[in-house]
Every structure is written in C-alpha cells, then in structure tokens.
C-alpha cells in the first residue's frame, strides 16, 4: 500500500480566494469626465457662472459617491463574518 491515494488523499489542500483584488483605473481626468457628461467646455465653465455651478455640483456629487463607497468597504471589513 502506498501513501499516495488519488481517490482519498491523506492531506487536504485548502483553496483560498485570491487576496489581491483587481482594480480598473480610468486614466481620464475627473474634470474631463464631468465636462463630457454635462456637455460643457472649459470655456463655458470659466465664462459662465451657471456652467461653473453645474460642473461644481457634479464634482461634489462624484466625490461624495466615492467617499460613501470607501466607507461601505471599510464597514464590510470591520463587520465581516468569518466562517
């Protein structure tokens, strides 16, 4: 009898999930993304108060959404259930 048995192995190998997460980064600058989304140009933002307020509002909204995502990730780490 051999120690190697392919049907019933003596030692079990524990598979673990990949500990490194893949993060996709968009190389486009935030201001360029907001200007493309709102249909404004940089000249509109500089010369018109309404355009400036629209772009500033979208930037603040984007910043808040990112922050809430970071908070949710941290809460998931702190309150994770280990099995």
PyMOL Python script that loads the backbone (N, CA, C, O; Angstrom):
from pymol import cmd

cmd.read_pdbstr("""\
ATOM      1  N   UNK A   1       0.830  -1.173   0.000  1.00  0.00           N
ATOM      2  CA  UNK A   1       0.000   0.000   0.000  1.00  0.00           C
ATOM      3  C   UNK A   1       0.887   1.253   0.000  1.00  0.00           C
ATOM      4  O   UNK A   1       1.879   1.318   0.725  1.00  0.00           O
ATOM      5  N   UNK A   2       0.522   2.239  -0.814  1.00  0.00           N
ATOM      6  CA  UNK A   2       1.318   3.460  -0.909  1.00  0.00           C
ATOM      7  C   UNK A   2       0.645   4.584  -0.139  1.00  0.00           C
ATOM      8  O   UNK A   2      -0.540   4.523   0.187  1.00  0.00           O
ATOM      9  N   UNK A   3       1.433   5.606   0.141  1.00  0.00           N
ATOM     10  CA  UNK A   3       0.878   6.770   0.825  1.00  0.00           C
ATOM     11  C   UNK A   3       0.030   7.624  -0.104  1.00  0.00           C
ATOM     12  O   UNK A   3      -0.831   8.376   0.352  1.00  0.00           O
ATOM     13  N   UNK A   4       0.268   7.511  -1.397  1.00  0.00           N
ATOM     14  CA  UNK A   4      -0.480   8.317  -2.362  1.00  0.00           C
ATOM     15  C   UNK A   4      -1.712   7.556  -2.811  1.00  0.00           C
ATOM     16  O   UNK A   4      -1.611   6.485  -3.410  1.00  0.00           O
ATOM     17  N   UNK A   5      -2.851   8.106  -2.522  1.00  0.00           N
ATOM     18  CA  UNK A   5      -4.112   7.514  -2.953  1.00  0.00           C
ATOM     19  C   UNK A   5      -4.894   8.604  -3.684  1.00  0.00           C
ATOM     20  O   UNK A   5      -5.364   9.535  -3.031  1.00  0.00           O
ATOM     21  N   UNK A   6      -5.055   8.536  -4.996  1.00  0.00           N
ATOM     22  CA  UNK A   6      -5.704   9.619  -5.733  1.00  0.00           C
ATOM     23  C   UNK A   6      -7.183   9.784  -5.404  1.00  0.00           C
ATOM     24  O   UNK A   6      -7.738  10.866  -5.596  1.00  0.00           O
ATOM     25  N   UNK A   7      -7.820   8.748  -4.921  1.00  0.00           N
ATOM     26  CA  UNK A   7      -9.244   8.859  -4.619  1.00  0.00           C
ATOM     27  C   UNK A   7      -9.471   9.479  -3.251  1.00  0.00           C
ATOM     28  O   UNK A   7     -10.322  10.357  -3.109  1.00  0.00           O
ATOM     29  N   UNK A   8      -8.734   9.044  -2.250  1.00  0.00           N
ATOM     30  CA  UNK A   8      -8.859   9.574  -0.904  1.00  0.00           C
ATOM     31  C   UNK A   8      -7.503  10.096  -0.443  1.00  0.00           C
ATOM     32  O   UNK A   8      -6.748   9.356   0.187  1.00  0.00           O
ATOM     33  N   UNK A   9      -7.181  11.332  -0.737  1.00  0.00           N
ATOM     34  CA  UNK A   9      -5.859  11.843  -0.344  1.00  0.00           C
ATOM     35  C   UNK A   9      -5.750  11.963   1.171  1.00  0.00           C
ATOM     36  O   UNK A   9      -6.732  12.223   1.865  1.00  0.00           O
ATOM     37  N   UNK A  10      -4.530  11.765   1.664  1.00  0.00           N
ATOM     38  CA  UNK A  10      -4.287  11.831   3.097  1.00  0.00           C
ATOM     39  C   UNK A  10      -4.354  13.264   3.619  1.00  0.00           C
ATOM     40  O   UNK A  10      -4.901  13.510   4.694  1.00  0.00           O
ATOM     41  N   UNK A  11      -3.813  14.183   2.878  1.00  0.00           N
ATOM     42  CA  UNK A  11      -3.848  15.573   3.326  1.00  0.00           C
ATOM     43  C   UNK A  11      -4.741  16.368   2.387  1.00  0.00           C
ATOM     44  O   UNK A  11      -4.741  16.168   1.172  1.00  0.00           O
ATOM     45  N   UNK A  12      -5.477  17.247   2.969  1.00  0.00           N
ATOM     46  CA  UNK A  12      -6.384  18.074   2.182  1.00  0.00           C
ATOM     47  C   UNK A  12      -5.733  19.430   1.922  1.00  0.00           C
ATOM     48  O   UNK A  12      -5.134  20.037   2.810  1.00  0.00           O
ATOM     49  N   UNK A  13      -5.867  19.868   0.718  1.00  0.00           N
ATOM     50  CA  UNK A  13      -5.327  21.165   0.354  1.00  0.00           C
ATOM     51  C   UNK A  13      -6.460  22.173   0.449  1.00  0.00           C
ATOM     52  O   UNK A  13      -7.535  21.987  -0.122  1.00  0.00           O
ATOM     53  N   UNK A  14      -6.199  23.219   1.165  1.00  0.00           N
ATOM     54  CA  UNK A  14      -7.227  24.244   1.367  1.00  0.00           C
ATOM     55  C   UNK A  14      -7.059  25.314   0.292  1.00  0.00           C
ATOM     56  O   UNK A  14      -6.003  25.938   0.183  1.00  0.00           O
ATOM     57  N   UNK A  15      -8.082  25.512  -0.480  1.00  0.00           N
ATOM     58  CA  UNK A  15      -8.050  26.543  -1.504  1.00  0.00           C
ATOM     59  C   UNK A  15      -8.551  27.839  -0.903  1.00  0.00           C
ATOM     60  O   UNK A  15      -9.605  27.873  -0.267  1.00  0.00           O
ATOM     61  N   UNK A  16      -7.810  28.882  -1.102  1.00  0.00           N
ATOM     62  CA  UNK A  16      -8.266  30.173  -0.586  1.00  0.00           C
ATOM     63  C   UNK A  16      -8.464  31.132  -1.747  1.00  0.00           C
ATOM     64  O   UNK A  16      -7.858  31.009  -2.812  1.00  0.00           O
ATOM     65  N   UNK A  17      -9.323  32.072  -1.495  1.00  0.00           N
ATOM     66  CA  UNK A  17      -9.606  33.064  -2.520  1.00  0.00           C
ATOM     67  C   UNK A  17      -8.390  33.934  -2.767  1.00  0.00           C
ATOM     68  O   UNK A  17      -7.509  34.061  -1.916  1.00  0.00           O
ATOM     69  N   UNK A  18      -8.362  34.513  -3.917  1.00  0.00           N
ATOM     70  CA  UNK A  18      -7.261  35.422  -4.233  1.00  0.00           C
ATOM     71  C   UNK A  18      -7.335  36.622  -3.295  1.00  0.00           C
ATOM     72  O   UNK A  18      -8.383  37.250  -3.148  1.00  0.00           O
ATOM     73  N   UNK A  19      -6.235  36.921  -2.680  1.00  0.00           N
ATOM     74  CA  UNK A  19      -6.216  38.009  -1.717  1.00  0.00           C
ATOM     75  C   UNK A  19      -6.011  39.368  -2.377  1.00  0.00           C
ATOM     76  O   UNK A  19      -6.188  40.404  -1.737  1.00  0.00           O
ATOM     77  N   UNK A  20      -5.648  39.365  -3.625  1.00  0.00           N
ATOM     78  CA  UNK A  20      -5.450  40.624  -4.326  1.00  0.00           C
ATOM     79  C   UNK A  20      -6.640  40.875  -5.234  1.00  0.00           C
ATOM     80  O   UNK A  20      -7.010  40.025  -6.045  1.00  0.00           O
ATOM     81  N   UNK A  21      -7.219  42.019  -5.093  1.00  0.00           N
ATOM     82  CA  UNK A  21      -8.364  42.385  -5.914  1.00  0.00           C
ATOM     83  C   UNK A  21      -7.874  43.170  -7.129  1.00  0.00           C
ATOM     84  O   UNK A  21      -6.884  43.899  -7.062  1.00  0.00           O
ATOM     85  N   UNK A  22      -8.576  43.005  -8.217  1.00  0.00           N
ATOM     86  CA  UNK A  22      -8.230  43.730  -9.434  1.00  0.00           C
ATOM     87  C   UNK A  22      -8.993  45.040  -9.444  1.00  0.00           C
ATOM     88  O   UNK A  22     -10.210  45.065  -9.262  1.00  0.00           O
ATOM     89  N   UNK A  23      -8.283  46.106  -9.654  1.00  0.00           N
ATOM     90  CA  UNK A  23      -8.910  47.420  -9.686  1.00  0.00           C
ATOM     91  C   UNK A  23      -8.642  48.033 -11.051  1.00  0.00           C
ATOM     92  O   UNK A  23      -7.496  48.151 -11.485  1.00  0.00           O
ATOM     93  N   UNK A  24      -9.720  48.419 -11.714  1.00  0.00           N
ATOM     94  CA  UNK A  24      -9.596  49.049 -13.016  1.00  0.00           C
ATOM     95  C   UNK A  24      -9.584  50.556 -12.826  1.00  0.00           C
ATOM     96  O   UNK A  24     -10.471  51.116 -12.182  1.00  0.00           O
ATOM     97  N   UNK A  25      -8.582  51.207 -13.383  1.00  0.00           N
ATOM     98  CA  UNK A  25      -8.420  52.639 -13.225  1.00  0.00           C
ATOM     99  C   UNK A  25      -8.653  53.298 -14.568  1.00  0.00           C
ATOM    100  O   UNK A  25      -8.060  52.912 -15.575  1.00  0.00           O
ATOM    101  N   UNK A  26      -9.524  54.298 -14.572  1.00  0.00           N
ATOM    102  CA  UNK A  26      -9.776  55.055 -15.779  1.00  0.00           C
ATOM    103  C   UNK A  26      -8.761  56.190 -15.846  1.00  0.00           C
ATOM    104  O   UNK A  26      -8.746  57.046 -14.962  1.00  0.00           O
ATOM    105  N   UNK A  27      -7.913  56.218 -16.871  1.00  0.00           N
ATOM    106  CA  UNK A  27      -6.871  57.240 -16.904  1.00  0.00           C
ATOM    107  C   UNK A  27      -7.388  58.640 -17.222  1.00  0.00           C
ATOM    108  O   UNK A  27      -6.632  59.609 -17.147  1.00  0.00           O
ATOM    109  N   UNK A  28      -8.659  58.757 -17.573  1.00  0.00           N
ATOM    110  CA  UNK A  28      -9.214  60.056 -17.920  1.00  0.00           C
ATOM    111  C   UNK A  28      -9.362  60.906 -16.652  1.00  0.00           C
ATOM    112  O   UNK A  28      -9.771  60.402 -15.607  1.00  0.00           O
ATOM    113  N   UNK A  29      -9.032  62.169 -16.750  1.00  0.00           N
ATOM    114  CA  UNK A  29      -9.095  63.078 -15.614  1.00  0.00           C
ATOM    115  C   UNK A  29     -10.557  63.309 -15.217  1.00  0.00           C
ATOM    116  O   UNK A  29     -11.448  63.265 -16.065  1.00  0.00           O
ATOM    117  N   UNK A  30     -10.793  63.550 -13.954  1.00  0.00           N
ATOM    118  CA  UNK A  30     -12.143  63.718 -13.434  1.00  0.00           C
ATOM    119  C   UNK A  30     -12.858  64.896 -14.098  1.00  0.00           C
ATOM    120  O   UNK A  30     -14.028  64.785 -14.465  1.00  0.00           O
ATOM    121  N   UNK A  31     -12.167  66.010 -14.253  1.00  0.00           N
ATOM    122  CA  UNK A  31     -12.778  67.182 -14.870  1.00  0.00           C
ATOM    123  C   UNK A  31     -13.186  66.893 -16.315  1.00  0.00           C
ATOM    124  O   UNK A  31     -14.241  67.342 -16.761  1.00  0.00           O
ATOM    125  N   UNK A  32     -12.366  66.154 -17.041  1.00  0.00           N
ATOM    126  CA  UNK A  32     -12.717  65.796 -18.417  1.00  0.00           C
ATOM    127  C   UNK A  32     -13.960  64.917 -18.454  1.00  0.00           C
ATOM    128  O   UNK A  32     -14.806  65.077 -19.334  1.00  0.00           O
ATOM    129  N   UNK A  33     -14.077  64.001 -17.516  1.00  0.00           N
ATOM    130  CA  UNK A  33     -15.254  63.129 -17.468  1.00  0.00           C
ATOM    131  C   UNK A  33     -16.512  63.932 -17.174  1.00  0.00           C
ATOM    132  O   UNK A  33     -17.553  63.709 -17.792  1.00  0.00           O
ATOM    133  N   UNK A  34     -16.421  64.862 -16.237  1.00  0.00           N
ATOM    134  CA  UNK A  34     -17.599  65.665 -15.874  1.00  0.00           C
ATOM    135  C   UNK A  34     -17.983  66.587 -17.020  1.00  0.00           C
ATOM    136  O   UNK A  34     -19.167  66.753 -17.314  1.00  0.00           O
ATOM    137  N   UNK A  35     -16.995  67.187 -17.668  1.00  0.00           N
ATOM    138  CA  UNK A  35     -17.300  68.065 -18.799  1.00  0.00           C
ATOM    139  C   UNK A  35     -17.948  67.280 -19.939  1.00  0.00           C
ATOM    140  O   UNK A  35     -18.879  67.774 -20.575  1.00  0.00           O
ATOM    141  N   UNK A  36     -17.471  66.081 -20.200  1.00  0.00           N
ATOM    142  CA  UNK A  36     -18.077  65.258 -21.245  1.00  0.00           C
ATOM    143  C   UNK A  36     -19.499  64.860 -20.865  1.00  0.00           C
ATOM    144  O   UNK A  36     -20.381  64.819 -21.723  1.00  0.00           O
ATOM    145  N   UNK A  37     -19.730  64.568 -19.590  1.00  0.00           N
ATOM    146  CA  UNK A  37     -21.060  64.161 -19.142  1.00  0.00           C
ATOM    147  C   UNK A  37     -22.054  65.311 -19.240  1.00  0.00           C
ATOM    148  O   UNK A  37     -23.190  65.109 -19.669  1.00  0.00           O
ATOM    149  N   UNK A  38     -21.644  66.502 -18.853  1.00  0.00           N
ATOM    150  CA  UNK A  38     -22.557  67.653 -18.854  1.00  0.00           C
ATOM    151  C   UNK A  38     -22.633  68.343 -20.201  1.00  0.00           C
ATOM    152  O   UNK A  38     -23.537  69.147 -20.429  1.00  0.00           O
ATOM    153  N   UNK A  39     -21.696  68.045 -21.109  1.00  0.00           N
ATOM    154  CA  UNK A  39     -21.705  68.690 -22.408  1.00  0.00           C
ATOM    155  C   UNK A  39     -21.169  70.100 -22.375  1.00  0.00           C
ATOM    156  O   UNK A  39     -21.444  70.884 -23.284  1.00  0.00           O
ATOM    157  N   UNK A  40     -20.417  70.441 -21.361  1.00  0.00           N
ATOM    158  CA  UNK A  40     -19.829  71.767 -21.205  1.00  0.00           C
ATOM    159  C   UNK A  40     -18.388  71.749 -21.722  1.00  0.00           C
ATOM    160  O   UNK A  40     -17.767  70.691 -21.825  1.00  0.00           O
ATOM    161  N   UNK A  41     -17.881  72.911 -22.038  1.00  0.00           N
ATOM    162  CA  UNK A  41     -16.462  73.037 -22.360  1.00  0.00           C
ATOM    163  C   UNK A  41     -15.798  73.825 -21.226  1.00  0.00           C
ATOM    164  O   UNK A  41     -16.467  74.432 -20.390  1.00  0.00           O
ATOM    165  N   UNK A  42     -14.473  73.795 -21.227  1.00  0.00           N
ATOM    166  CA  UNK A  42     -13.765  74.521 -20.182  1.00  0.00           C
ATOM    167  C   UNK A  42     -14.006  76.022 -20.318  1.00  0.00           C
ATOM    168  O   UNK A  42     -14.018  76.740 -19.318  1.00  0.00           O
ATOM    169  N   UNK A  43     -14.199  76.503 -21.552  1.00  0.00           N
ATOM    170  CA  UNK A  43     -14.502  77.927 -21.749  1.00  0.00           C
ATOM    171  C   UNK A  43     -15.849  78.294 -21.142  1.00  0.00           C
ATOM    172  O   UNK A  43     -16.000  79.370 -20.563  1.00  0.00           O
ATOM    173  N   UNK A  44     -16.848  77.384 -21.275  1.00  0.00           N
ATOM    174  CA  UNK A  44     -18.157  77.631 -20.654  1.00  0.00           C
ATOM    175  C   UNK A  44     -18.026  77.746 -19.141  1.00  0.00           C
ATOM    176  O   UNK A  44     -18.636  78.613 -18.515  1.00  0.00           O
ATOM    177  N   UNK A  45     -17.229  76.867 -18.571  1.00  0.00           N
ATOM    178  CA  UNK A  45     -17.073  76.848 -17.114  1.00  0.00           C
ATOM    179  C   UNK A  45     -16.404  78.129 -16.630  1.00  0.00           C
ATOM    180  O   UNK A  45     -16.779  78.683 -15.596  1.00  0.00           O
ATOM    181  N   UNK A  46     -15.405  78.598 -17.389  1.00  0.00           N
ATOM    182  CA  UNK A  46     -14.682  79.795 -16.974  1.00  0.00           C
ATOM    183  C   UNK A  46     -15.544  81.045 -17.147  1.00  0.00           C
ATOM    184  O   UNK A  46     -15.510  81.940 -16.302  1.00  0.00           O
ATOM    185  N   UNK A  47     -16.313  81.114 -18.229  1.00  0.00           N
ATOM    186  CA  UNK A  47     -17.014  82.343 -18.576  1.00  0.00           C
ATOM    187  C   UNK A  47     -18.443  82.444 -18.037  1.00  0.00           C
ATOM    188  O   UNK A  47     -18.980  83.547 -17.938  1.00  0.00           O
ATOM    189  N   UNK A  48     -19.069  81.315 -17.686  1.00  0.00           N
ATOM    190  CA  UNK A  48     -20.475  81.352 -17.276  1.00  0.00           C
ATOM    191  C   UNK A  48     -20.626  80.787 -15.870  1.00  0.00           C
ATOM    192  O   UNK A  48     -20.161  79.690 -15.563  1.00  0.00           O
ATOM    193  N   UNK A  49     -21.282  81.561 -15.039  1.00  0.00           N
ATOM    194  CA  UNK A  49     -21.462  81.166 -13.642  1.00  0.00           C
ATOM    195  C   UNK A  49     -22.349  79.922 -13.529  1.00  0.00           C
ATOM    196  O   UNK A  49     -22.089  79.054 -12.696  1.00  0.00           O
ATOM    197  N   UNK A  50     -23.395  79.829 -14.362  1.00  0.00           N
ATOM    198  CA  UNK A  50     -24.305  78.683 -14.293  1.00  0.00           C
ATOM    199  C   UNK A  50     -23.570  77.390 -14.657  1.00  0.00           C
ATOM    200  O   UNK A  50     -23.738  76.370 -13.988  1.00  0.00           O
ATOM    201  N   UNK A  51     -22.764  77.432 -15.707  1.00  0.00           N
ATOM    202  CA  UNK A  51     -21.990  76.247 -16.101  1.00  0.00           C
ATOM    203  C   UNK A  51     -21.013  75.849 -15.004  1.00  0.00           C
ATOM    204  O   UNK A  51     -20.812  74.665 -14.732  1.00  0.00           O
ATOM    205  N   UNK A  52     -20.409  76.856 -14.379  1.00  0.00           N
ATOM    206  CA  UNK A  52     -19.467  76.563 -13.295  1.00  0.00           C
ATOM    207  C   UNK A  52     -20.183  75.869 -12.133  1.00  0.00           C
ATOM    208  O   UNK A  52     -19.656  74.922 -11.550  1.00  0.00           O
ATOM    209  N   UNK A  53     -21.371  76.340 -11.804  1.00  0.00           N
ATOM    210  CA  UNK A  53     -22.122  75.719 -10.708  1.00  0.00           C
ATOM    211  C   UNK A  53     -22.566  74.303 -11.055  1.00  0.00           C
ATOM    212  O   UNK A  53     -22.589  73.428 -10.190  1.00  0.00           O
ATOM    213  N   UNK A  54     -22.917  74.077 -12.315  1.00  0.00           N
ATOM    214  CA  UNK A  54     -23.329  72.725 -12.731  1.00  0.00           C
ATOM    215  C   UNK A  54     -22.155  71.756 -12.598  1.00  0.00           C
ATOM    216  O   UNK A  54     -22.299  70.673 -12.030  1.00  0.00           O
ATOM    217  N   UNK A  55     -21.004  72.146 -13.120  1.00  0.00           N
ATOM    218  CA  UNK A  55     -19.827  71.281 -13.059  1.00  0.00           C
ATOM    219  C   UNK A  55     -19.377  71.087 -11.612  1.00  0.00           C
ATOM    220  O   UNK A  55     -18.998  69.982 -11.226  1.00  0.00           O
ATOM    221  N   UNK A  56     -19.416  72.146 -10.812  1.00  0.00           N
ATOM    222  CA  UNK A  56     -19.029  72.014  -9.398  1.00  0.00           C
ATOM    223  C   UNK A  56     -19.980  71.077  -8.656  1.00  0.00           C
ATOM    224  O   UNK A  56     -19.542  70.283  -7.823  1.00  0.00           O
ATOM    225  N   UNK A  57     -21.267  71.162  -8.949  1.00  0.00           N
ATOM    226  CA  UNK A  57     -22.235  70.256  -8.312  1.00  0.00           C
ATOM    227  C   UNK A  57     -21.996  68.805  -8.680  1.00  0.00           C
ATOM    228  O   UNK A  57     -22.083  67.926  -7.822  1.00  0.00           O
ATOM    229  N   UNK A  58     -21.692  68.540  -9.953  1.00  0.00           N
ATOM    230  CA  UNK A  58     -21.402  67.167 -10.371  1.00  0.00           C
ATOM    231  C   UNK A  58     -20.116  66.661  -9.730  1.00  0.00           C
ATOM    232  O   UNK A  58     -20.023  65.487  -9.371  1.00  0.00           O
ATOM    233  N   UNK A  59     -19.116  67.542  -9.581  1.00  0.00           N
ATOM    234  CA  UNK A  59     -17.878  67.132  -8.932  1.00  0.00           C
ATOM    235  C   UNK A  59     -18.111  66.772  -7.464  1.00  0.00           C
ATOM    236  O   UNK A  59     -17.589  65.771  -6.974  1.00  0.00           O
ATOM    237  N   UNK A  60     -18.890  67.586  -6.775  1.00  0.00           N
ATOM    238  CA  UNK A  60     -19.187  67.304  -5.367  1.00  0.00           C
ATOM    239  C   UNK A  60     -19.963  65.999  -5.224  1.00  0.00           C
ATOM    240  O   UNK A  60     -19.728  65.228  -4.293  1.00  0.00           O
ATOM    241  N   UNK A  61     -20.890  65.757  -6.149  1.00  0.00           N
ATOM    242  CA  UNK A  61     -21.657  64.510  -6.122  1.00  0.00           C
ATOM    243  C   UNK A  61     -20.747  63.310  -6.358  1.00  0.00           C
ATOM    244  O   UNK A  61     -20.862  62.304  -5.659  1.00  0.00           O
ATOM    245  N   UNK A  62     -19.848  63.401  -7.331  1.00  0.00           N
ATOM    246  CA  UNK A  62     -18.912  62.316  -7.601  1.00  0.00           C
ATOM    247  C   UNK A  62     -18.022  62.041  -6.401  1.00  0.00           C
ATOM    248  O   UNK A  62     -17.782  60.885  -6.052  1.00  0.00           O
ATOM    249  N   UNK A  63     -17.533  63.100  -5.768  1.00  0.00           N
ATOM    250  CA  UNK A  63     -16.679  62.955  -4.591  1.00  0.00           C
ATOM    251  C   UNK A  63     -17.428  62.277  -3.445  1.00  0.00           C
ATOM    252  O   UNK A  63     -16.864  61.438  -2.743  1.00  0.00           O
ATOM    253  N   UNK A  64     -18.693  62.639  -3.257  1.00  0.00           N
ATOM    254  CA  UNK A  64     -19.491  62.031  -2.183  1.00  0.00           C
ATOM    255  C   UNK A  64     -19.773  60.557  -2.469  1.00  0.00           C
ATOM    256  O   UNK A  64     -19.753  59.730  -1.556  1.00  0.00           O
ATOM    257  N   UNK A  65     -20.033  60.230  -3.724  1.00  0.00           N
ATOM    258  CA  UNK A  65     -20.290  58.830  -4.079  1.00  0.00           C
ATOM    259  C   UNK A  65     -19.046  57.982  -3.833  1.00  0.00           C
ATOM    260  O   UNK A  65     -19.145  56.880  -3.293  1.00  0.00           O
ATOM    261  N   UNK A  66     -17.876  58.489  -4.225  1.00  0.00           N
ATOM    262  CA  UNK A  66     -16.638  57.753  -3.969  1.00  0.00           C
ATOM    263  C   UNK A  66     -16.409  57.565  -2.476  1.00  0.00           C
ATOM    264  O   UNK A  66     -16.013  56.486  -2.035  1.00  0.00           O
ATOM    265  N   UNK A  67     -16.659  58.612  -1.700  1.00  0.00           N
ATOM    266  CA  UNK A  67     -16.441  58.523  -0.254  1.00  0.00           C
ATOM    267  C   UNK A  67     -17.380  57.513   0.389  1.00  0.00           C
ATOM    268  O   UNK A  67     -16.964  56.754   1.264  1.00  0.00           O
ATOM    269  N   UNK A  68     -18.637  57.494  -0.032  1.00  0.00           N
ATOM    270  CA  UNK A  68     -19.590  56.528   0.515  1.00  0.00           C
ATOM    271  C   UNK A  68     -19.179  55.093   0.166  1.00  0.00           C
ATOM    272  O   UNK A  68     -19.359  54.178   0.969  1.00  0.00           O
ATOM    273  N   UNK A  69     -18.627  54.905  -1.036  1.00  0.00           N
ATOM    274  CA  UNK A  69     -18.134  53.584  -1.412  1.00  0.00           C
ATOM    275  C   UNK A  69     -16.977  53.135  -0.542  1.00  0.00           C
ATOM    276  O   UNK A  69     -16.901  51.972  -0.146  1.00  0.00           O
ATOM    277  N   UNK A  70     -16.072  54.063  -0.244  1.00  0.00           N
ATOM    278  CA  UNK A  70     -14.949  53.741   0.638  1.00  0.00           C
ATOM    279  C   UNK A  70     -15.438  53.407   2.042  1.00  0.00           C
ATOM    280  O   UNK A  70     -14.941  52.473   2.671  1.00  0.00           O
ATOM    281  N   UNK A  71     -16.404  54.164   2.530  1.00  0.00           N
ATOM    282  CA  UNK A  71     -16.956  53.900   3.860  1.00  0.00           C
ATOM    283  C   UNK A  71     -17.615  52.531   3.901  1.00  0.00           C
ATOM    284  O   UNK A  71     -17.453  51.791   4.872  1.00  0.00           O
ATOM    285  N   UNK A  72     -18.358  52.190   2.853  1.00  0.00           N
ATOM    286  CA  UNK A  72     -19.031  50.886   2.809  1.00  0.00           C
ATOM    287  C   UNK A  72     -18.009  49.749   2.793  1.00  0.00           C
ATOM    288  O   UNK A  72     -18.211  48.729   3.452  1.00  0.00           O
ATOM    289  N   UNK A  73     -16.916  49.915   2.048  1.00  0.00           N
ATOM    290  CA  UNK A  73     -15.882  48.885   2.028  1.00  0.00           C
ATOM    291  C   UNK A  73     -15.251  48.712   3.406  1.00  0.00           C
ATOM    292  O   UNK A  73     -15.024  47.584   3.844  1.00  0.00           O
ATOM    293  N   UNK A  74     -14.966  49.817   4.091  1.00  0.00           N
ATOM    294  CA  UNK A  74     -14.389  49.720   5.429  1.00  0.00           C
ATOM    295  C   UNK A  74     -15.353  49.074   6.410  1.00  0.00           C
ATOM    296  O   UNK A  74     -14.937  48.271   7.246  1.00  0.00           O
ATOM    297  N   UNK A  75     -16.630  49.410   6.322  1.00  0.00           N
ATOM    298  CA  UNK A  75     -17.611  48.795   7.214  1.00  0.00           C
ATOM    299  C   UNK A  75     -17.721  47.300   6.948  1.00  0.00           C
ATOM    300  O   UNK A  75     -17.887  46.517   7.884  1.00  0.00           O
ATOM    301  N   UNK A  76     -17.632  46.897   5.696  1.00  0.00           N
ATOM    302  CA  UNK A  76     -17.668  45.471   5.382  1.00  0.00           C
ATOM    303  C   UNK A  76     -16.454  44.751   5.948  1.00  0.00           C
ATOM    304  O   UNK A  76     -16.562  43.607   6.391  1.00  0.00           O
ATOM    305  N   UNK A  77     -15.299  45.407   5.939  1.00  0.00           N
ATOM    306  CA  UNK A  77     -14.111  44.798   6.525  1.00  0.00           C
ATOM    307  C   UNK A  77     -14.230  44.703   8.043  1.00  0.00           C
ATOM    308  O   UNK A  77     -13.867  43.684   8.630  1.00  0.00           O
ATOM    309  N   UNK A  78     -14.727  45.739   8.669  1.00  0.00           N
ATOM    310  CA  UNK A  78     -14.832  45.753  10.123  1.00  0.00           C
ATOM    311  C   UNK A  78     -15.893  44.789  10.632  1.00  0.00           C
ATOM    312  O   UNK A  78     -15.721  44.165  11.679  1.00  0.00           O
ATOM    313  N   UNK A  79     -16.984  44.667   9.894  1.00  0.00           N
ATOM    314  CA  UNK A  79     -18.117  43.881  10.356  1.00  0.00           C
ATOM    315  C   UNK A  79     -18.239  42.557   9.601  1.00  0.00           C
ATOM    316  O   UNK A  79     -19.326  41.982   9.546  1.00  0.00           O
ATOM    317  N   UNK A  80     -17.157  42.072   9.027  1.00  0.00           N
ATOM    318  CA  UNK A  80     -17.241  40.849   8.247  1.00  0.00           C
ATOM    319  C   UNK A  80     -17.448  39.657   9.166  1.00  0.00           C
ATOM    320  O   UNK A  80     -16.966  39.633  10.299  1.00  0.00           O
ATOM    321  N   UNK A  81     -18.165  38.682   8.663  1.00  0.00           N
ATOM    322  CA  UNK A  81     -18.424  37.455   9.402  1.00  0.00           C
ATOM    323  C   UNK A  81     -17.430  36.414   8.938  1.00  0.00           C
ATOM    324  O   UNK A  81     -17.415  36.048   7.762  1.00  0.00           O
ATOM    325  N   UNK A  82     -16.615  35.940   9.832  1.00  0.00           N
ATOM    326  CA  UNK A  82     -15.610  34.924   9.493  1.00  0.00           C
ATOM    327  C   UNK A  82     -16.208  33.546   9.759  1.00  0.00           C
ATOM    328  O   UNK A  82     -16.727  33.274  10.841  1.00  0.00           O
ATOM    329  N   UNK A  83     -16.123  32.691   8.753  1.00  0.00           N
ATOM    330  CA  UNK A  83     -16.635  31.321   8.914  1.00  0.00           C
ATOM    331  C   UNK A  83     -15.495  30.355   9.072  1.00  0.00           C
ATOM    332  O   UNK A  83     -15.719  29.154   9.220  1.00  0.00           O
TER     333      UNK A  83
END
""", "prot")
cmd.dss("prot")
cmd.show_as("cartoon", "prot")
cmd.util.cbc("prot")
cmd.orient("prot")
